[in-house]
Amino acid sequence: MTAVWRVFFALSIVLLAFLGLSVPYVEPGTATFVVALLSFGMLGVMLVGSSVFIYFDWDPFEEVKLTS
């Protein structure tokens, strides 16, 4: 499952790089600027989340073993 998180991590870095390249061409106060900020926030959350999942090696489909 770590491979999936690594793909999310790499894609978020690539998309953040593209977004960073577009910053000089976006005028503050426009609708495009708002969309860029929202995209930055969502990609940042995806980057942080995937890095945490990679660090803790979290598998959401792993069977939970209950002790009784």
Contacts in CASP RR format, 6 or more apart in sequence:
PFRMAT RR
TARGET T0000
AUTHOR 0000-0000-0000
METHOD contacts of the structure
MODEL  1
MTAVWRVFFALSIVLLAFLGLSVPYVEPGTATFVVALLSFGMLGVMLVGS
SVFIYFDWDPFEEVKLTS
1 58 0 8 1.000
1 59 0 8 1.000
1 60 0 8 1.000
1 61 0 8 1.000
1 62 0 8 1.000
2 54 0 8 1.000
2 57 0 8 1.000
5 50 0 8 1.000
5 53 0 8 1.000
5 54 0 8 1.000
5 58 0 8 1.000
6 50 0 8 1.000
6 54 0 8 1.000
8 46 0 8 1.000
8 50 0 8 1.000
9 47 0 8 1.000
9 50 0 8 1.000
9 51 0 8 1.000
9 54 0 8 1.000
12 43 0 8 1.000
12 44 0 8 1.000
12 46 0 8 1.000
12 47 0 8 1.000
12 50 0 8 1.000
13 47 0 8 1.000
15 39 0 8 1.000
15 43 0 8 1.000
16 40 0 8 1.000
16 43 0 8 1.000
16 44 0 8 1.000
16 47 0 8 1.000
19 36 0 8 1.000
19 39 0 8 1.000
19 40 0 8 1.000
19 43 0 8 1.000
22 36 0 8 1.000
23 36 0 8 1.000
26 32 0 8 1.000
26 33 0 8 1.000
26 36 0 8 1.000
27 33 0 8 1.000
52 58 0 8 1.000
END
